């Protein structure tokens, strides 16, 4: 079904919008851009509330703390910066990567964060001291995306080696490797409030996983170009995806029975399943965003708004139900 009424545009960036997220209160959005800045927007008025400057290269990824008070930005200058989301003040500059930072995430319930980079490593940061706590490596190439589970212990990563990997950041242990994708993995995310994971990439498919057992629960096909980002709204039972084919799509989240855990890992050794058991899922809604080079998508916790970012320096807000 064609859908998607555009409700608002946030204009101000001078180059491609590479990442966009909503704040936990659902009242603001944050974007990172190739113009080297991140910006905070009022969702209702479209006003630019704050601008975060200082990176020497593109701001490739942004993340918000669970209490909505802090912002992480990762850049092509190999730096991670932490900001006060209320004042715009820079709180910390985290140096340790040797190439583009491609993904950042706060670890819920802690004073820690993680980042991944083209330098192939994943860093666990102590935000109280601004120092590196742990360094993890396993991907056979750059690490292009990262997401943290609500338990504050587990993360997933993806990259051009076509794998999705599950880690325990406290033990630095790589728990599982999922190899169902047949091209670069561009985006990974934990389903909110669970240990299930969604992933997508240049093979144009979105997959939903139990990352502990390696079971692929569902596949979404249909995009006509590389899929650059995926987000999940569990309460509404929706997965949303963005693609360079200029479309956004919504699919129904498959039934998530039980909760993935280490028990799955023990019962079923981490030999990756290749998706033969996955259920193909057709999109329930799709629409053309009109944005070339669509790079990012985010969905509000209540599922009532979707944000997209791409070429042209504009963030667009959509009502997915119209």
SVG drawing of the C-alpha trace seen along z (x, -y; Angstrom):
<svg xmlns="http://www.w3.org/2000/svg" viewBox="-4 -27 49 55">
<polyline fill="none" stroke="black" stroke-width="0.4" points="0.0,0.0 1.3,-3.4 1.4,-5.7 3.4,-8.3 2.3,-11.9 5.1,-14.4 4.4,-16.5 7.5,-18.6 11.0,-19.3 14.0,-20.3 16.3,-22.3 19.6,-23.7 22.4,-21.2 24.6,-22.1 25.3,-18.5 23.9,-14.9 22.2,-13.9 23.9,-10.7 22.0,-9.7 18.9,-10.7 17.4,-9.7 14.5,-10.7 15.0,-11.7 13.4,-9.3 10.6,-11.8 9.5,-11.9 9.7,-15.7 12.9,-16.3 15.1,-14.8 18.8,-14.8 20.6,-14.7 24.3,-14.2 25.6,-15.4 28.5,-15.4 28.6,-19.2 30.5,-18.2 27.7,-19.2 24.9,-17.6 21.7,-19.5 18.8,-19.2 15.3,-19.9 11.9,-20.6 9.6,-18.0 6.5,-20.2 7.8,-23.5 10.7,-22.4 13.0,-24.9 16.7,-24.2 17.3,-24.2 21.0,-23.5 23.9,-23.0 26.9,-20.8 30.1,-21.9 33.7,-20.8 34.3,-17.7 36.8,-18.0 34.9,-15.6 31.4,-14.3 29.3,-13.4 28.4,-9.9 26.5,-8.6 24.6,-10.0 23.1,-8.4 21.1,-9.7 21.4,-8.5 18.3,-6.7 17.5,-9.7 17.7,-12.1 20.4,-14.3 23.5,-13.4 24.4,-13.0 27.2,-11.0 28.6,-11.9 31.0,-9.8 32.9,-11.3 35.2,-10.7 37.8,-12.5 38.1,-9.3 36.8,-11.0 33.8,-10.4 32.4,-13.3 29.9,-13.5 27.6,-16.6 25.1,-18.0 21.8,-17.8 20.3,-20.7 23.1,-23.2 25.1,-22.1 28.3,-22.0 31.0,-19.4 31.4,-17.0 34.2,-14.7 36.3,-14.0 37.1,-10.3 40.1,-9.5 41.3,-6.0 40.1,-5.0 42.4,-5.3 39.7,-5.8 36.1,-6.9 33.8,-6.2 30.7,-4.5 28.5,-3.7 28.1,-4.9 25.8,-3.7 25.3,-4.3 25.1,-1.2 21.9,-1.5 22.2,-1.6 25.8,-2.5 28.4,-5.2 29.7,-3.4 29.4,-3.7 30.6,-1.7 31.8,-2.8 32.9,-1.0 35.1,-2.1 36.6,-1.5 39.7,-0.6 38.0,2.8 37.8,2.3 35.0,1.8 35.8,-0.3 34.1,-0.3 34.4,-3.7 34.3,-4.7 32.4,-8.0 33.3,-9.1 37.0,-9.2 36.9,-9.5 39.2,-6.5 39.1,-3.3 37.9,-0.4 38.1,2.5 38.9,3.0 37.3,5.8 38.1,7.1 36.7,9.9 35.3,8.5 37.3,9.2 37.2,5.5 35.6,2.3 32.8,2.3 30.0,0.2 27.2,0.4 26.6,1.1 23.7,1.4 23.5,2.0 20.9,4.2 18.8,2.9 20.7,5.2 23.9,3.1 26.0,6.2 25.4,7.3 26.0,5.5 25.6,6.4 27.8,5.2 27.8,5.5 30.1,4.8 31.3,5.4 32.4,8.9 28.6,9.6 28.3,10.7 26.2,9.7 28.1,10.4 26.9,10.7 29.3,9.7 29.4,9.6 31.2,6.3 32.0,7.1 33.9,10.3 35.0,9.1 33.7,12.4 32.3,12.8 29.3,15.0 27.9,15.6 28.4,14.8 25.4,14.7 26.2,15.0 22.9,14.9 23.5,11.6 25.3,11.8 26.6,8.2 27.7,5.4 25.7,5.1 24.8,1.4 22.6,1.3 21.9,3.4 19.5,2.6 18.2,4.4 14.4,4.6 13.5,2.3 12.8,4.1 14.3,7.4 17.4,9.2 16.1,9.8 17.9,8.0 17.1,6.5 19.8,6.0 20.0,4.8 22.4,3.9 23.5,4.0 21.7,7.3 18.5,5.2 17.0,7.5 15.9,6.8 16.4,9.7 15.1,10.3 17.2,12.6 17.5,14.4 21.2,13.5 22.0,16.1 20.8,19.1 21.6,17.5 18.0,18.2 16.7,15.8 13.0,15.4 12.0,13.2 13.2,11.6 11.9,8.5 12.7,8.2 11.4,5.7 13.7,2.7 15.3,1.9 18.5,0.5 20.8,1.0 19.0,0.7 20.9,-1.9 19.1,-1.8 16.5,0.1 14.6,-0.8 12.0,1.1 8.9,0.0 8.0,3.0 4.8,1.6 3.3,1.1 4.9,4.3 6.6,2.5 10.0,2.6 10.9,-0.4 13.6,-0.5 15.2,-3.2 16.9,-2.6 18.8,-4.5 15.9,-3.6 14.3,-6.6 11.6,-4.6 10.8,-3.8 9.0,-0.6 7.1,0.7 6.8,4.4 5.1,6.3 7.4,7.5 7.2,11.3 5.9,12.9 8.7,12.8 8.1,15.8 10.2,15.9 13.3,14.0 16.7,14.8 19.3,15.6 22.6,17.5 20.5,20.6 19.9,20.5 23.6,20.3 24.2,23.4 21.4,25.4 22.3,24.5 26.0,23.9 26.7,20.7 26.7,22.4 24.9,19.7 21.7,20.6 21.6,19.3 18.0,18.2 16.3,21.3 13.8,21.3 13.1,17.6 9.6,16.4 9.5,14.0 7.6,10.9 6.1,8.4 5.9,4.8 2.5,3.6 3.3,0.0 5.8,-1.8 6.2,-5.3 8.6,-7.4 10.4,-9.9 11.7,-11.8 15.1,-11.9 18.1,-10.9 20.7,-8.9 18.4,-8.1 20.8,-7.3 18.8,-7.0 15.5,-6.3 14.1,-6.5 10.7,-5.7 9.1,-7.2 8.4,-4.9 4.7,-5.2 5.1,-4.5 3.3,-7.7 6.2,-9.5 9.1,-8.5 12.1,-10.6 14.3,-10.2 17.6,-11.8 19.6,-11.8 20.9,-14.1 19.9,-17.7 20.6,-18.3 17.0,-17.9 15.3,-15.8 11.8,-14.8 9.1,-13.8 6.3,-11.5 3.0,-10.1 3.2,-6.4 -0.5,-5.9 -1.6,-8.3"/>
</svg>
